[in-house]
Amino acid sequence: MNIRFHHLALAAMGTTGAQAFSPQSPPSFAHRTLSLQAVATIGPPTNSILTSNVNQNAEFPSPLGPMDRFKRAGKFWATSVPIVADYYGLMSRIKLKETLTGHALEESEMERLWHDQHADGATKMKNTINDLKGFYVKAAQIVGARADLFPSEYTEALMSFQENVDPMPTSLARAVVEKELLTDGQTFEDVFSEFDEIPLGSASVAQVHRAVLTEAYGGKEVAVKIQRPSIEAKLMGDIKNLLAISKAFRNNPNLPLDYYTIFSELEKQLENEFDFMLEAESMERIYKSLIIGPDGSPRDIPLVMPLPVEGLVTKRVLVMDYLEGTPLTRATEKMKEKGIKPDSPEAKLFATRLLNALTTVFGRNILEAGYFHADPHPGNIFILDDGRIGLIDFGQVKEISNEYRDTLNKMMIALDDRRNDGLEGSTGINDERVRDLTLELGIELKATAPDVAATAMGIWLFDGSSDLPGGYEKGELSEKSPSKALKTFPQELVLVARSSMLIKGFANRFGIPWSLAKEWAPVARQMLGESEVTMAAPQKRGRMGRMWGFVKKFTKGRTARLAQRLPAPMRRGVASLALKFQ
């Protein structure tokens, strides 16, 4: 999906007409043994119905039989193979023409040929995914969210899959809830006083409905996540097909990354996504790691992770707090409504706050806990009414070993030391450290790759603000990208890299220099027990320095909530001033 995040700036004031339901303070962990996931929604609730009006005779779909799976796989291969063949055909025609004419094609002609090929392939792929759905929708979301990795024709064509897929009937959704949640003698109306007929959102694994609990269950507004019946076999079969085709083209030099490794990691993660109890446990663990530091002290969380409804979580149903907001996939519309321009101070302020929030959260989870949200994409990131950032959907998580986490921490310190020493683009002790740590993470380079390729790869992954050494370029599709030197990419690093690339992608689209290594180095040093000069710096400035630091911390976030009440001209002025405090 070509989100074009430089057009997504919603300003730090957030969106209008959105109201979040979240407790002012979290309950004790002893009372939060189920789920911490919330669903952010778009627009006011509609089509709210009493559950007694819903069709009770819902028919559960049967699991796919062997013949159905064979037909589904056949349709996928019937579409994907010709698309790949067309690319090979185009490359052969270009090579033949250049051989016959004795010179390379003009750049404009080359661009036209590739544009036409990409457009044709993207249209065919979109039509196939629309028909098959299943895990192919998730694959489309991955492609669509990486405009820096895939041709724009594909990211734009697959943009719609970031939003809803066809929902299951409300009668079937309710039937799943009844089967999973209700005890003997209990009726649907004993739990829910309202249940919206039209879902808030629908995805490949589940869909979500707004509802209101009865007074016996607290009487509050909630979101109900309901798993599609018989979906597991379909999705696991789909990813097997993607693994097969990506393996067949694994060593193709024209591909920027090893997609077989990526889909292998996603297959492993997908297996746990069908158990909402596991998802609930993951939310509990991630939330705790965010609000409690490694030393046991409490701390603020820079984004919103609402709480569960105790006692209303099963393997296939998850009842959560209702949170209303705007996903980044639809932020452009809100931006236009508020008259905010992409290059305005408001846009820059929002971008900075977004980057700070995501960087802090993923830094704590990856480098401290070694356990993190593994499905970060624009559809899972929301902007709330007061400008806060919301992160939802923890069906996919990743845990890394303590040893691997320590290596990542060492990498952040080495990259930060390299920046501080002014060694960008040169060779030195820290370049060698980055090189060695890159290889220690499990990245294997081609035999023909120079040593500096490993250094460039480490910088490329975690330091988007530094130039790459050895003549390498940051663009993933560039012929001089360090990804071209890759032989294999470790599965252990796939989802860590996905998180870093998401943040790097935001920074690139907003035009903000951003170094994860610089931001994460204090966390890394704390985890490894090293002294942190940066953390001590405010104390060296004396009393006035400490006071200035307090003012910056106090005003952070408050400026945005104040500015949202101001007229547009004044709002821009406040945003410009706030940028100077960042």
N, C-alpha and C positions, 0 to 999 in steps of 0.2 A: 504494500500500500504506500503510495507516494503521498504521505501525509503533508509534506512540505511544512515542517514545523516552524519555519520562519514566518509562515502565515497563520500559525496557531496562537499567536500571542493574545491571551485573553486579559492581559493586564493583571497586576497583582490584586486588583479588586475582585477578581473572580467573575461569576456570572450573576445574572439577575433572576429573580423568581425561583431560587432554589433554597430549600430548607433541609437541613440535615437533622436526623435524629441520632443523637449519641449522648451517652451519659457524661456528666461533668467530670466524674472521677471513676477510675476502674474499680470494680469490686475485687475482693481478695481472690487470690488464685485458687483457693480452696473451693470457691463457688463458681469457678469457671473451668469446668472439666470437659466442656464440649467444644463448641466452635467459636472462633473470633472473627469469622469472615462476615463482611457486609457486602451488599450490592448497591452500587450507586445507580441512580436511575435518571431518566431524562424526561422532564416535563411533569405536569401534575398527573395523578392517578386518574384513569378513565375506565369506564365500563365495569365499575365495581358491582358485584352481584352477591346476593345471598346464595350460599352454596346449595341450598335446597332446590334451586332452579337449574342446577347443572345436570346433564344427562348421566344417569347412574349406570347405564349399560355400556361402559367403555370396554373395548376389546383390546387386549394386550397383543402387540405384534409378536409373531414367533421369531425365534433366532434364525439367522441365515443358515440354510442348509448347504450341503456341499455343492449342489448345482447352482444355487444363488451366488455363492462365493466365487465359483468359476466364471459365471457370467459377468459379475462385477469386475473381477480381475481382467477378464477379456476385454471389456470396454475400456478400462484404463490403458491397457497395452495397445489397443487398437488406435487410441488417440496419441499417446505419448511417443510411441516409436516413430510414426510419420513426422511428428514435430522435430524430433532429434535428427531424423534422416534429412529433413529439409535444410537443417543447419549445415550438415556435412555436405549436402549438395551445393549450397551457396559457397562454402569455403572452396570446394573443388572448382566451381565455375570461376571464382575470383582468381584462383591460382592459375587456371588454364588461360584466362584472358591476359593476365600479367605476363605469362610465359610467351604467348603468341605476340603480344605487342612489345615486349622487351622493356616495359616500364610499369611502375606501380600505378594503381588507379588513383585518380584525384580524390582528395579527402572528402569533398562534397558528394561525389558519386558513391564512395564507400559508405558514408553516413546514410545516404538514401537507401542503399541496398540492405544495410543492417536494420534500419528503421522499418522497412517494409516487412522484413523477415520476423523481427520481434513483434510487430503489430499482428501479423497473421498467427504466429504461435501463441501470443497472449490471448487472442480471441478464442482460438480453439481450446486452449487450456481452461479459460473461464467457463466456457459452455460445458465442458466435461465435468468440472467441479460443481457447477450448478446442478447438474444431473445426478452425480454420484454422492455429493456431500461427504458425510463421514469425516475421516481424518484428513481427507484432501482439503477440507476447509481450514484445518489448522495449518497445513502446509502452505496454503494460500496466504494465511495471516502472516506467517514467517516471511514469505517472499514479499508481501505487500509492505511490511514494516521496514524493509531494508532497501531503501532507494539508493543507498550508497554501495550496494552489493549486486543488485539486479537491474537490468535495463528498465528505464522509465516506462516503456510500453507495458511491461509486465506489472510493475508496481501500481500503475494507474488502473489497469484492467482488473486487478485483484483487490483494489481498494475496498470494494463493497463487502468483501468477506470479513472485514474487521468488525462489521456490524452484525445484524441478526441473520440467522439462517431460518428456514421455514420452521415455525413452531409446531409442536404436537398439539392435538385438540385439547381444549380445556378439560373436557370430560376425562380424557386419558390422564392428564396431569393430576387431576383431583383423585382419580382412582389409585395412582401411585402413592399419593399422600395418605389416603385411607389405608392402603395395604401396609405401608411402612410405619406410620405414626400412631394410628388409633389402637387402643386396647379394647378388649372384649366389652361390648355393650356401649362403647363410646361412639358418638356420631361426629360428623365433620363439623357441625354447628357447635359442638361442645368446645372445640378448639378455636375455630375461626368465626368471627361475626361478619367479616367481609372477605371476599376473595376475587380479585380482578380477573375477568374473563380473558382480556388481552395481556399477554406476558410483557414484562418490562424489557426483557431481552431473551434471545434464544441462541444457543451455540450448539456445537456438534455433540457435546456430551450431555448437556442439561439446558433447562430454561428456568427463568425466574419470574415469579408472580408477586405482585404487591398484595398484602392481606392485612387484616386487623385481627388481633387475638381477642378472645373473649376475656371478660373480667377475671375469670378463674386463672387465666394465664398471663395476666398483667394488663390486658386491654390496650396494648400499644400497637403501633403500625410496624409491620415487619416485611421482609422479603423472604420468599420461600423458593429455594433452589431445588429443582426436581430433576432427577436423572431420567433420560430417555430409556424406556424398556428395551432390552435386547441389543443395546448399542455396543457393548464391549467387543463382541466377536467381529462386528463390522469394522470398527476402527482399527483393531489389531490386524485384521486382514489387509486393510488399506496401507498401513505402514509397512507391512511385509512387501507389498508391491513397490513402494517408494524405495525401500532398501535394495530391492533387486535391481531397479533401473539405475540407482545411484552407484551401486557397486560395479555395474557393467561399464560405467564411464568414470570410474574412480581415478584413473591415471591420465585422464584427458588434460593436456596442458592448457586448453582454452578455458577451463573452469577455474575460478579464483580460489575455491576452497574445496576441501574433501567433504562433500555432502553426505557420503556414506557414514562417516563418523558422526556427523550432526544428527542424522536420522536414527542412528543406533542409540545415541544418548536419549533422544526424544522417545524412542520405543520403550526404553527402560523407565523413563519418567511417566509415560502414559499408563503403564500397568497399575500405578497407584492412584490414578485420577478417578477411578470408578468407585472408590470407597470414601464417602464423605466423612466417615469417622476418622480416617487417617488425615484427611484435609483439616478436620477440626483440631486434631492433635498438633498438626504443623502450625496452624495459626497460633495456638497457645504458646508453642515454643518460640516462634518468631517474635510475637508480641512481647514476651517476657525478656528476650534478649535485647529488645529495643529500649524498654523502659527501665531496665536494671543493668548497670555497668558491670564489667568483669570483677570489680572490687565489691560488688553488692550494693552500691549506692544507687538511689533512684535518679532518673534523669528524664528530660523532656523528649518527646518523640516529635519529629518535624513534619509528620503527615498523619492522616486519619486512618485508624484501623478500628472500626466499631466492633461491638461485642455480640456474643451469641445469645440466643434464648435458651436458657438451661432446660434440659430435658426434652428438647425438640430437635434432636439430631439422630439420624440413623445412617445406614450405609448409603441410602439412595435419596434421602431428603435432609435438607439443611435449612433451618429457620434462623434468620439473622435480623439484626437491626436494619431498618429501612433508611437509606441514605440517598438523598436526591442531589444530583449535580450534572455536570456536562463532561463527557469523555473528551479526551484530546482529539479523537477522530471527528468530533463535531464542533470543536472550538472555533473553527473558522467562521461558522455561522454566527456564533455569539460575538465574536470580534467585530464582525460587520455591523451587527445590531447596535453595538456600543460605539461605533465609529473609531475604532482603534486601528491604527496603521501598523503594518508589520515592523517598520523600522522606528517606531515611536519609543520614547522613554518608558512608556507603560509596558510595551512589549518586552523591552530589555529587562525591566524590573521583574516581570513575570518569569521570564526565562531564567534569570539568576536565581529566583526563589525555587523554581522547579528543579534546577540543577543542584542546588544546595540540598533540597529535601531528598532527592533520589540518591545523591552521592553519600549523604550521611547514613541513610537507611541501609543501602547495600554495603557500605563500608563496615558498618557495625555487624551486619549479618554474615558477610563473607570472611572478614579478617578477624573478628572476635569470636563469633559463634560457629563459623564454618557451616552454617545452615541458612539457606536463603530462598527467596521467591525465585522460581525458575521459569516463570512465564511472563516476563515483563514486556508488555507491548502497549501501544497507545490506547487500546480499548480497555485496559485494566488500570489506567491512570485517569483520575477525575479531578475536576476543579469544582470546589464547593462554593457556596454563596459568599463566604467571607474571604475567599482567596486561598484557603488552605488546599493542600494536595491530598487526594485520597488514593490509596492503593488497594485493589481488591483481587479476588480470585486466587486462592492459594492451593489450587488443586495440584499444581506441579511445584515441587520443592527439590532442592539438591543439597546433599550433605557431602562435605569433603573431609578427608582425614586431617588430624592435627598436624601431621608432617607436611601435608600439601598446603595447609593453611599457613604454616610457618614459612614455607618457601615463598608463598605469595607476599607475606609480610616483608620478607627480606628483599623481594623484588621492588616493593614500593619504596623502601628506604634507599636502595641502590639508585633507583630512578630519580628520587628527590635529591640525593647527594650529587648526582650527575648534573641536575639543573642548577643546584647551588654553586657548583664548581665552574659553571659556564663552559661545559664540555660539549654542548650541542654540535653535532656534525663533525666531531673530531674523535680521536682515539685517546684512551686513558684508562686509569685503573677502574673507574666506575663503568666505563663501556665494557670492560672485561667482566666485571661483576654482573652486569645486566645480561651479557652473552651467556655466562655460565648458568645463571638462574633461569634464563629462558629454556635452556636445554634441560635443566633439572626439572622443570615443569612438565617435561615429556614431549616437547615439540621437537620433531625430527625434520631436518632440512635435507634437501637433495645433495647428492655427493658433489655436484658442481657449484653449490652455493658457497660464497666466501664466508669467513668467520663473522664479518660485520653484519651479515644477514640476520643472525640470531639477535644481535644487539638491536637492529632496526625493528625486528618483530616484537621484542619486549616493549620498546618505546611506542610502537604502533598500537599495541593493545591497551596500554594504560597511561599514555602521556600524549594527549591530543594537541598540546600546545607547543611541543618541541619539534624541530626539524629532524628528519631521519638521516643517519649517517650513511656513507657508502653510495650516495646518489639515489637512494630509494625515495619513493614518493608515498604520500599518505592515502591517495585514492585506491580503493580496493580493486577497481577495475583497470587501474593503470598497469601498463606493461612493466613498470618499475616498482610495483607494489611488493613489499616483502612477502606477501602471501604467495607470490609466484615461486618463491624459493622453498615453499613447504613440501615436505614429503608426506608426513602424517601429522594430524592434530589430535592431541590426547582427548579422549572422552571426558576425562576428569575436568578439563578446562573449558569444554564447549559451553556450558551454561554460565560459567563465570565470565567468559568472553561475551556471551550474549548480553549480560547485564552491563558490562563495560561499553560494549558497542552501542547499546541503547542510549546511555548517557552521552557518549561521544557524538552520536548522531544528533541528539538534541542540541548540543553545543555548536556543532557545525552548521546546523540549519538556522540557528539564531545568530551566528557570527560571533560567538563568544569564545575566546581562548580558554580552554578548560583542561586541566591536568588532574586526572584521578590520582596519579601518584603523589602529587603535591598535597591534595586534600586528604588522602588516605595515610600518608606517611606518619602523622601524629598517632593515629590508631595503631599502626604497625610497630612503631617504636615503643608504645606503651605495652603492647602484647609481648614484645621480645625483651622488655625490660631495659631498653636503651634510654638515655637521657634525651629529652626533646627540647632543643634550643627555642623552637618556635613557641612552644607552650610557656616557656619562661620569659619570653620577650616582654610581655606587658608589664611584668613586675619590675623589669629593669628600667622602665620609663618613669617609675616613681608614682607618686600619688595621682598626678594629673593623668598619666597614662592609664592607670587602673580605672579612674573615673570615666575616661573616654571609652574604654572597653565596655564598662557597664552601660553607658548611654547607648552604644551600638547594639548591645544585646537586648536592652529593654525596648528599643524602638523597632527591632527586627520583627516584621509581621504586623505591627500595630499601625504603621504608616499606611499599609494597603487597606486595612479595614476602615481607617478614617477617610482615606481618599475616595472610596467608592461612593460616598455621599456627596461629593463635590461635582460641580459642572465640569464638562470635558476640558476646557482650557486650564482651569485650576488643577484638575486631576493630573494633566500632563506635567504641570510645573512641580507638583508634589512628587510625582514619579521620578522626575529628573533629579530632584534633591535627594530622594531616597537612594538612588543609584550610588551616590557618593558615600553613603553610609555602608554599602555592601563590602 
